[in-house]
Amino acid sequence: MQDQTEARLRRIRGLVPPKRHDARTVAALTSNPGCARRAVLDAAGVDKERLARQVGFPSSFGQSPFAIVRGNVFEKRVTEDECVELLQLLREDLGIDLPVVSYADLSSTDRTGDTSTDRADEMLRARYAGSRSRLFQAIVDARGGGASLFMHPLLRMPVGGRPVYLEPDLVAVQRGGSLQVIEIKSFPVIDGQADGAKAAAAAIQAAVYVLALRRMLGRPELVSDDVVLVCPKDFSNTPVATRVDVRRQILVLEHQLARLTSIDQLLETLPAELTFRMADRRDGAVAESVIKLTEALGHLPARYVPGCLSVCDMAFFCRQEAVGCTAALGVGVREQLGGVETVAEALGLADGTVAPTEHQTEAATTLRTIVRAYTSALDLSGKPRRRRGAE
């Protein structure tokens, strides 16, 4: 069954190397667990940014090349000389128990240049096994008074019934055996304050690593509820470390992961020939390919909400597709109008020109109550009423 699923996902991807899941994609997927489109595209490793560009709806979020370079420079600064400056911050500013530290970089060391999917899968499995073994040994050593710092260990946890590999920046094993996730971020902390949205996103992504680490070890109590975010101080490259409690984020993630439909179930509903093999031309201006890709996307039910615009490459395509749907008005509206799919239907239920179905009765009652309240307010204000469809 697993081989069949993998074969289907490869066909959907178009037989090219997959785009790997990471903490950002897991966080985005769990923020909207009912979106089958994102679930399948992520599981297959489809390059959503390129796909959106080819169907004519390029995304506008993500880091700029400048921000990526700046982030790489800052990470190099933090981790140079086996993280000597970072270790000083952790000990002195945060009181983390890391005396004499054993340091290991567990990043990929493959130099073969082999980019085949089978080779990549083999490497991931080997790296995961090695990381797991090193972490367990470090916990044993820490109970004897040692401490360890691992750079880029590879973790794994199931998402929609499929294994997803995740790579935190650093994991510290403190004396005594407790583990701490450490994430390096390039957004600045200015006068002790970071950008709220960026800090919140970083906390969710770090919580993904905490959850993956707990599931990998099978000992949740060994992994701290706090994560350490390391950011540039003010407008310099000087690092500053901050503890962030991610217990709430972990609870939300666990709940949302449990709500995800398994990839196997989703694949059962899709045509066997479905594929997102994209045109080779860089500009993507191949009319037939655009038509076929758009038709293929139509087989994957989306669950668009305005929040998708900040986390998903396909958001602009899905927003255009959702024009006239109540879902496009936000999560609150969609939940209040459960069973009412379109704005036109909602207006009809509100003014009584559409009879509600059994599942729309409550929503219809709410809409008519709102209309009465709105009409009454207009009468009291003396303003003329606008009829539906009036200019």
C-alpha positions as CSV (number, residue, x, y, z in Angstrom):
1,M,0.0,0.0,0.0
2,Q,2.8,2.4,0.9
3,D,4.5,1.7,-2.5
4,Q,1.3,2.4,-4.3
5,T,0.7,5.7,-2.4
6,E,4.3,6.8,-3.2
7,A,3.8,5.9,-6.9
8,R,0.6,8.0,-7.0
9,L,2.4,11.0,-5.3
10,R,5.2,10.8,-7.8
11,R,2.8,10.8,-10.7
12,I,1.0,13.8,-9.2
13,R,4.4,15.6,-8.7
14,G,5.4,14.9,-12.2
15,L,8.4,12.6,-11.6
16,V,10.7,15.5,-10.4
17,P,12.5,15.8,-7.1
18,P,10.0,16.8,-4.4
19,K,9.8,20.0,-2.4
20,R,10.2,18.8,1.2
21,H,7.8,19.6,3.9
22,D,9.2,21.8,6.6
23,A,7.9,23.5,9.8
24,R,6.4,26.3,7.8
25,T,4.4,24.0,5.5
26,V,3.2,21.9,8.5
27,A,2.1,25.0,10.4
28,A,0.3,26.3,7.3
29,L,-1.4,23.0,6.6
30,T,-2.6,22.7,10.2
31,S,-3.9,26.2,10.2
32,N,-6.4,25.1,7.6
33,P,-6.7,21.3,8.0
34,G,-9.8,20.9,5.7
35,C,-7.9,22.0,2.6
36,A,-7.4,18.9,0.5
37,R,-5.6,20.9,-2.2
38,R,-2.8,21.9,0.0
39,A,-2.6,18.5,1.7
40,V,-2.2,16.6,-1.5
41,L,0.2,19.1,-3.1
42,D,2.4,19.2,0.0
43,A,2.4,15.4,0.4
44,A,3.4,15.0,-3.3
45,G,6.1,17.6,-2.9
46,V,4.7,19.8,-5.7
47,D,6.5,23.1,-6.1
48,K,3.4,25.3,-5.3
49,E,5.2,28.6,-6.0
50,R,6.1,27.5,-9.6
51,L,2.6,25.9,-10.1
52,A,0.9,29.2,-9.0
53,R,3.1,31.1,-11.4
54,Q,2.3,28.9,-14.3
55,V,-1.4,29.1,-13.9
56,G,-1.2,32.9,-13.8
57,F,-1.5,33.6,-10.1
58,P,2.0,34.1,-8.7
59,S,2.3,34.4,-4.9
60,S,3.5,37.6,-3.3
61,F,4.7,36.4,0.1
62,G,7.9,34.8,1.3
63,Q,11.3,36.1,2.0
64,S,13.1,38.4,-0.4
65,P,16.6,37.3,-1.7
66,F,18.1,40.0,0.6
67,A,16.3,38.6,3.6
68,I,17.5,35.1,2.8
69,V,21.1,36.3,2.5
70,R,20.9,38.3,5.7
71,G,19.4,35.2,7.5
72,N,22.2,33.0,6.2
73,V,24.9,35.5,7.4
74,F,23.3,35.8,10.8
75,E,23.0,32.0,11.2
76,K,26.7,31.6,10.3
77,R,27.6,34.3,12.9
78,V,25.6,32.5,15.6
79,T,26.9,29.0,14.8
80,E,30.5,29.7,14.1
81,D,33.2,28.2,16.3
82,E,30.8,25.5,17.4
83,C,28.3,28.1,18.7
84,V,30.6,29.5,21.3
85,E,28.8,32.9,21.4
86,L,25.4,31.3,21.5
87,L,26.4,29.0,24.4
88,Q,27.4,32.0,26.4
89,L,24.0,33.6,25.8
90,L,22.2,30.4,26.8
91,R,24.2,30.0,30.0
92,E,24.4,33.6,31.2
93,D,21.1,35.2,29.9
94,L,18.7,32.2,30.1
95,G,20.3,30.0,32.7
96,I,20.3,26.9,30.6
97,D,22.4,24.1,32.1
98,L,25.1,23.6,29.5
99,P,28.5,23.2,31.2
100,V,31.1,21.5,29.0
101,V,29.3,20.8,25.7
102,S,29.7,18.1,23.1
103,Y,29.0,19.6,19.7
104,A,27.9,17.9,16.5
105,D,26.7,19.1,13.2
106,L,24.2,16.5,11.8
107,S,23.5,18.3,8.5
108,S,23.6,16.2,5.3
109,T,27.1,15.2,4.2
110,D,26.1,13.7,0.8
111,R,28.4,14.9,-1.9
112,T,27.5,12.5,-4.7
113,G,25.3,14.9,-6.6
114,D,22.7,12.2,-7.0
115,T,19.3,14.0,-6.9
116,S,17.1,11.0,-7.6
117,T,14.0,10.6,-5.4
118,D,15.1,7.1,-4.2
119,R,18.5,8.4,-3.2
120,A,17.0,11.4,-1.4
121,D,14.6,9.1,0.5
122,E,17.5,6.8,1.5
123,M,19.5,9.7,2.7
124,L,16.6,11.0,4.8
125,R,16.0,7.7,6.4
126,A,19.7,7.3,7.2
127,R,20.0,10.8,8.6
128,Y,16.9,10.3,10.8
129,A,18.2,7.1,12.2
130,G,21.6,8.7,12.9
131,S,20.0,11.8,14.6
132,R,17.7,9.6,16.7
133,S,20.6,7.4,17.9
134,R,22.7,10.5,18.7
135,L,20.0,12.2,20.7
136,F,19.2,9.0,22.7
137,Q,22.9,8.6,23.5
138,A,23.2,12.3,24.5
139,I,20.3,11.9,26.9
140,V,22.1,8.9,28.6
141,D,25.3,10.9,28.7
142,A,23.5,14.0,30.2
143,R,22.2,11.9,33.1
144,G,25.9,11.4,34.0
145,G,26.5,15.1,33.9
146,G,27.3,15.8,30.3
147,A,25.6,18.2,27.8
148,S,25.3,18.3,24.0
149,L,24.4,20.6,21.3
150,F,23.3,19.3,17.9
151,M,23.0,21.4,14.8
152,H,20.4,20.4,12.2
153,P,19.3,17.0,13.6
154,L,16.6,15.4,11.4
155,L,13.3,14.6,13.1
156,R,10.2,12.8,11.7
157,M,6.5,12.7,12.5
158,P,3.4,11.6,10.6
159,V,1.3,14.3,8.9
160,G,-1.9,13.0,7.2
161,G,-0.6,9.5,7.6
162,R,2.7,10.2,5.7
163,P,6.1,10.6,7.3
164,V,7.4,14.2,7.2
165,Y,11.1,15.0,8.0
166,L,11.9,18.2,9.8
167,E,15.1,19.9,10.6
168,P,15.4,22.4,13.5
169,D,18.4,24.7,13.7
170,L,19.6,23.4,17.0
171,V,18.7,21.0,19.8
172,A,20.4,21.3,23.2
173,V,20.6,18.3,25.6
174,Q,21.0,19.8,29.0
175,R,22.7,18.2,32.0
176,G,20.2,15.9,33.5
177,G,18.7,14.9,30.1
178,S,16.1,17.6,29.2
179,L,16.0,18.9,25.6
180,Q,15.6,22.4,24.3
181,V,14.7,23.4,20.8
182,I,16.7,26.5,19.6
183,E,15.6,28.4,16.5
184,I,17.7,31.1,14.7
185,K,15.6,33.8,13.1
186,S,16.7,36.8,11.0
187,F,14.0,39.3,12.1
188,P,15.3,41.8,14.6
189,V,14.4,42.5,18.2
190,I,14.4,46.3,18.5
191,D,14.4,47.8,22.0
192,G,13.4,44.4,23.4
193,Q,10.4,44.0,21.0
194,A,10.1,41.9,17.9
195,D,7.5,42.1,15.1
196,G,4.4,40.4,16.6
197,A,3.4,38.5,13.4
198,K,6.9,37.2,12.8
199,A,7.4,36.2,16.4
200,A,4.0,34.3,16.4
201,A,4.9,32.5,13.2
202,A,8.3,31.6,14.6
203,A,6.7,30.2,17.8
204,I,4.3,28.0,15.8
205,Q,7.2,26.6,13.7
206,A,9.3,26.0,16.7
207,A,6.3,24.2,18.3
208,V,6.3,21.9,15.3
209,Y,9.8,20.9,16.1
210,V,9.0,20.3,19.8
211,L,6.1,18.1,18.9
212,A,8.2,16.1,16.4
213,L,11.0,15.7,18.9
214,R,8.6,14.4,21.6
215,R,7.0,11.9,19.2
216,M,10.4,10.7,18.0
217,L,11.7,10.1,21.5
218,G,8.4,8.8,22.9
219,R,9.1,10.8,26.1
220,P,7.2,14.1,25.9
221,E,8.4,15.1,29.4
222,L,12.0,15.2,28.2
223,V,11.4,18.1,25.8
224,S,10.9,21.6,27.2
225,D,7.7,23.5,26.7
226,D,9.9,26.6,26.1
227,V,11.8,27.2,22.9
228,V,14.7,29.6,22.5
229,L,14.5,32.1,19.6
230,V,17.8,33.7,18.6
231,C,17.4,37.0,16.7
232,P,19.6,40.0,15.8
233,K,19.6,42.7,18.4
234,D,18.4,46.1,17.1
235,F,20.1,46.7,13.7
236,S,23.2,44.7,14.2
237,N,24.2,41.0,13.8
238,T,24.7,40.7,17.5
239,P,22.4,37.8,18.7
240,V,19.9,38.0,21.5
241,A,18.2,34.9,22.9
242,T,14.6,34.8,24.2
243,R,12.5,32.0,25.8
244,V,9.1,31.5,24.3
245,D,6.4,29.3,25.9
246,V,4.8,27.2,23.1
247,R,2.4,25.1,25.1
248,R,-0.7,26.7,23.6
249,Q,0.8,26.2,20.1
250,I,1.5,22.6,20.7
251,L,-2.1,21.9,21.9
252,V,-3.4,23.6,18.7
253,L,-1.0,21.6,16.5
254,E,-2.0,18.3,18.1
255,H,-5.7,19.0,17.6
256,Q,-5.3,20.1,14.0
257,L,-3.0,17.2,13.1
258,A,-5.6,14.8,14.4
259,R,-8.2,16.5,12.1
260,L,-6.3,16.0,8.9
261,T,-7.7,13.5,6.5
262,S,-5.2,10.8,5.6
263,I,-3.4,11.2,2.2
264,D,-4.5,7.7,1.3
265,Q,-8.1,8.7,1.7
266,L,-7.7,11.8,-0.3
267,L,-5.9,10.0,-3.1
268,E,-8.8,7.5,-3.4
269,T,-11.1,10.3,-4.6
270,L,-8.7,11.6,-7.3
271,P,-8.4,10.4,-11.0
272,A,-5.6,7.9,-11.5
273,E,-4.1,10.0,-14.3
274,L,-3.9,13.3,-12.2
275,T,-0.5,15.0,-12.6
276,F,1.0,18.4,-12.1
277,R,3.9,17.9,-14.5
278,M,4.8,21.4,-15.5
279,A,6.1,22.8,-18.8
280,D,9.8,22.9,-19.2
281,R,9.8,26.5,-20.6
282,R,10.9,28.9,-17.9
283,D,8.2,31.5,-18.6
284,G,5.5,28.8,-18.4
285,A,3.6,30.4,-21.3
286,V,2.3,27.2,-22.8
287,A,-1.5,27.5,-23.2
288,E,-2.1,23.7,-23.2
289,S,-0.1,23.3,-20.0
290,V,-2.0,26.1,-18.2
291,I,-5.3,24.6,-19.2
292,K,-4.3,21.1,-18.1
293,L,-2.9,22.4,-14.8
294,T,-6.0,24.4,-14.1
295,E,-8.2,21.4,-14.8
296,A,-6.0,19.3,-12.5
297,L,-6.4,21.8,-9.7
298,G,-10.1,21.5,-10.1
299,H,-9.9,17.9,-8.9
300,L,-8.4,19.0,-5.6
301,P,-11.0,20.7,-3.4
302,A,-9.7,23.9,-1.8
303,R,-10.8,25.5,1.5
304,Y,-9.9,29.1,0.9
305,V,-9.9,31.6,3.7
306,P,-8.3,35.1,3.7
307,G,-5.6,33.9,6.0
308,C,-4.2,31.7,3.2
309,L,-2.8,34.8,1.5
310,S,0.0,35.0,4.1
311,V,1.0,31.3,4.1
312,C,0.2,29.5,0.8
313,D,1.6,30.0,-2.7
314,M,-1.7,28.9,-4.2
315,A,-3.8,31.5,-2.3
316,F,-4.4,33.9,-5.2
317,F,-5.6,31.2,-7.5
318,C,-7.9,29.8,-4.8
319,R,-9.2,33.3,-3.9
320,Q,-10.2,33.9,-7.6
321,E,-11.8,30.4,-7.6
322,A,-13.8,31.3,-4.4
323,V,-15.3,34.6,-5.7
324,G,-18.9,34.6,-4.7
325,C,-18.5,32.0,-2.0
326,T,-19.1,32.7,1.7
327,A,-15.7,31.1,2.6
328,A,-14.0,34.0,1.0
329,L,-15.4,36.3,3.6
330,G,-13.5,34.6,6.4
331,V,-13.6,31.8,8.9
332,G,-16.1,33.5,11.2
333,V,-18.6,34.0,8.3
334,R,-18.1,30.5,7.0
335,E,-18.8,29.0,10.5
336,Q,-21.8,31.3,11.1
337,L,-23.3,30.3,7.7
338,G,-22.6,26.6,7.8
339,G,-24.2,24.9,4.9
340,V,-24.6,28.1,2.9
341,E,-22.0,28.0,0.2
342,T,-22.5,31.2,-1.8
343,V,-23.1,34.8,-1.1
344,A,-26.1,34.8,-3.5
345,E,-27.7,31.9,-1.6
346,A,-27.1,33.8,1.7
347,L,-28.8,36.9,0.4
348,G,-31.7,34.8,-0.8
349,L,-32.1,33.2,2.6
350,A,-31.9,36.6,4.2
351,D,-34.7,38.2,2.2
352,G,-36.9,35.0,2.0
353,T,-36.6,34.4,-1.8
354,V,-34.7,31.1,-1.2
355,A,-36.2,28.4,1.0
356,P,-33.7,26.9,3.4
357,T,-32.8,23.2,3.4
358,E,-32.9,21.2,6.6
359,H,-29.2,22.0,7.2
360,Q,-29.6,25.7,6.5
361,T,-32.5,26.5,8.9
362,E,-30.3,27.9,11.7
363,A,-28.2,30.0,9.3
364,A,-31.4,31.3,7.6
365,T,-32.9,32.3,11.0
366,T,-29.7,34.2,11.8
367,L,-29.6,36.0,8.5
368,R,-33.3,37.1,8.7
369,T,-32.7,38.3,12.3
370,I,-29.8,40.4,11.0
371,V,-32.0,41.8,8.2
372,R,-34.7,42.8,10.6
373,A,-32.2,44.5,12.9
374,Y,-30.6,46.3,10.0
375,T,-33.9,47.4,8.6
376,S,-35.0,48.6,12.0
377,A,-31.8,50.6,12.4
378,L,-32.3,52.3,9.0
379,D,-35.9,53.2,9.9
380,L,-34.8,54.8,13.1
381,S,-32.0,56.7,11.3
382,G,-34.4,57.9,8.6
383,K,-32.1,56.7,5.9
384,P,-33.7,55.2,2.8
385,R,-33.4,51.4,2.4
386,R,-31.4,50.0,-0.5
387,R,-33.1,47.3,-2.4
388,R,-31.1,44.2,-3.3
389,G,-29.5,44.6,-6.7
390,A,-30.0,48.4,-6.7
391,E,-27.2,50.6,-8.1
